[in-house]
Amino acid sequence: MDMEFTEEQQALQTTARSFLSTESPLSAAREMEASEDGFSRELWKKMADLGWLGLPHSEDVGGAGMGSVELVVLAKELGRTLCPSPYIQTVILAGGAIAAAGSDQQKQRLLPAIISGETVIAFALQEENALYDARGVSAKAAKDGDGYVLNGTKMFVEFASAADRVLVVARTAGEAPANEGLTLFLVDPNDVNVQLEPLNTMARDRQFQMKLDGVKVRPEDVIGTPGKAWDALEGVIERGVVALCGYMVGASESIHATTTAFAKERIQFGRPIGSFQAIQHYLALSITEILAADTTVFYAAWTLDEGEPSREIVAKAKAFAGDTFRKASDLGAQIHGGIGYDESMDTTLFLRRGKQYQLSMGGTGYWEDIIAEEILDR
């Protein structure tokens, strides 16, 4: 793996950092916590105009055809300012699933609308067991003429109320934990048989419990071959997880820089607190962990792009990046002292997200189980 950015990757990083520092500073993340949608549609359209919403999609649908490494480059910059957006849910997960599983007609109908920013599609995989794979899917889809009827409950569906559609994973055959029998369905979140219940989250983002009670789905909204969704989903999910890891690494770098600057400026006992050995060692260990997480995440992205076996390295990246962000955000609040826990401080934006993102898309324990299975089965 080449650790140096290509000119294209460097340009993406430079453009994203400049754009987001102006268009989506930390104050915007705070504002979006109180907004109805949880993200700025104006910013989303600007991201589309920059070509970011088409980054991973093929050129024949208007995308850029870039890989997971480029997604991590962008995700890190989104994380530096805690930019709230449905990027992972719409562009990578829903869009990626449609690209991998959908028919040519479905791709041409749906992907250009995602890339242009016209359509937001949420992604509904998890259920009450919180597993982030096929084992957790119990929602049922029964044949109804040419279409299907869906019943079940989905959890942690991000941006569901703001979405034009939700891509739901349900079983058309078999029982959990089987990978076989899963199918993808596009569902209207405003359907009378869909009930969205907002969830209170640490990050104060827009997540929902989604109850499906006899929801009818037209044949054209059944994405791909019924019963074969997991064949397409596994790689898509890994790509989404790695992007979240990139987001967490970028956020970790940001809070560490803020904390280091504070340690240089905060005077206690007549000297900057950064001159005390205890503070120095905490900051040194934190930046070492952040660098290690950064390397692990880029390696995971590289394995995905190279088509190499990636499940174990993706698991390592998520477990380590999640722990690293949580610890870096904890340290930021602690070094700031009591005021670091005040709601008016940006440290709390990182602190709350540090814990939530550690749990998102499968918590640390979930991914550590996967790592353990891999190394013990060798």
Summary of the structure (lengths in Angstrom):
residues: 378
radius of gyration: 20.8
end to end distance: 24.1
largest distance: 78.4
contacts: 1341
relative contact order: 0.11
helix: 56%
strand: 15%
